[in-house]
Amino acid sequence: MNDIEVYVDLTGETFLVGLARINRARGNETMVFEYDRAWLESTNRFALEPGLPLMRGGFSPGAGHSLFGSIGDSAPDTWGRRLMQRKASPSEIAQAAVDCGAWKVMRPYLEAMTHTG
């Protein structure tokens, strides 16, 4: 079982939204998501998607789905997975960000990686 903490960044402040538990059994993968109590009490709260209403308890994706769309969509895409597998240098990542038009968003993170090693 893998637990994935789900966060949201709202105007520069990061909030823990909840916990997604991934279970793997007999070649199948299932997810159960539960909102964090502090998120449910927050004035900033919102439902991640219609299938995840703002209430306590565990939620599972609909039939035929192993992930919730809002959580699966935030996972690294093919390009991101390749970068992680290759363990690209910060300069390689920066060049790829420039090439695909993501430099403006990624710049602070890449600069932090370069300065902290």
N, C-alpha and C positions, 0 to 999 in steps of 0.2 A: 504494500500500500504506500502511495506517495501522497503527501500533503502539500498543497500549493497555496501559499498566502496570496490573496487577491487584493491589490491596492489600486487606488485611484488618486491622480494628482489633480487638485483643483486650485488653480491660480497659485501654483508654487508650494502648496501644502499637501503633504501625502497622508492619506487616510487608509487604514486597514478596513477593507470592505467585508471580507469574510475568508472562509477556508474551503477550498475544493479538495476533496479526497478522491484520489484515483485508485481504483481497485482493479487488479489484473488477475483473472482466473480463467483457466482453460482457453487461453487465446483470445479472450474477450476483455475489453476495458470498459469500466463503468465509472461514472462520477456522481458524487453527492456533494452539493454545495450548501453551506450554511453561513448566513450573515453573522458578522461579529456583533455582539451586544452593543458596543459603543457606537457602531455605525447605525444600528437601528434607532438609537437614541439621539443621534446627531441631527442638528438643524440642516446640515448639508446633504443628508441622505437622499438617495433616489434608487429605484429598482434598476438593476443592470439590464433587465429585459422583461417582457411580459411574463415569461415562464418562471421568473424569480421575484414574486411579490415580496414587499417589505414586511416580513413576519418571521418569527422564530421557527426553527425546525429545519430539517434537511430536505433539499429538493433534488430530484433526478431529472435529467433531460427526457424529452418525450420519446416514445417508441421509435426505434431505428436510429437514434442518435446516441453517441457516447459522450459528447461534450455539449455544453451550452454554447450557443453561437457567440455571445459576448466574451466568453472566456477563450474559446478556440481562436477567435479572430485576433486576439491580442498576443497569441503565441508567435514566435519567430517564423517568418515565411521561409521559403526555400533559400533565398539569399542569406538571411540571418543564420539559418542552420549551417550553411556552408562556411560562413565566417567563423562560427563557433568550432566546427570540426577542424578547420585549417589552422585555428589559433593565429589569425592574421595579426600583423603588427598594427599599432595605432595609425601609422602613416598609410598602410594599405586600406584600413577601414576608412580613414579620412578621404582618401582618393575615391573610394567606392561611393561614399556619401556625396561627394561633389558630383560624380558622374551620374548618379540617379536623382539628384535634386534634393537630397535630404540633409545637406550640409547645415542649413540654417537651424534645423531642429537638433541635430546631433553634435554641433560644434562644442557646446559647453561640456558634454560628456567626454568627447574625444580629447579636448584640451586637458581635462582633469586626468584622463588616463596617461597622457603624455607627461604631465608634470609629476604624477605620483608613481609612475613606472608601470 
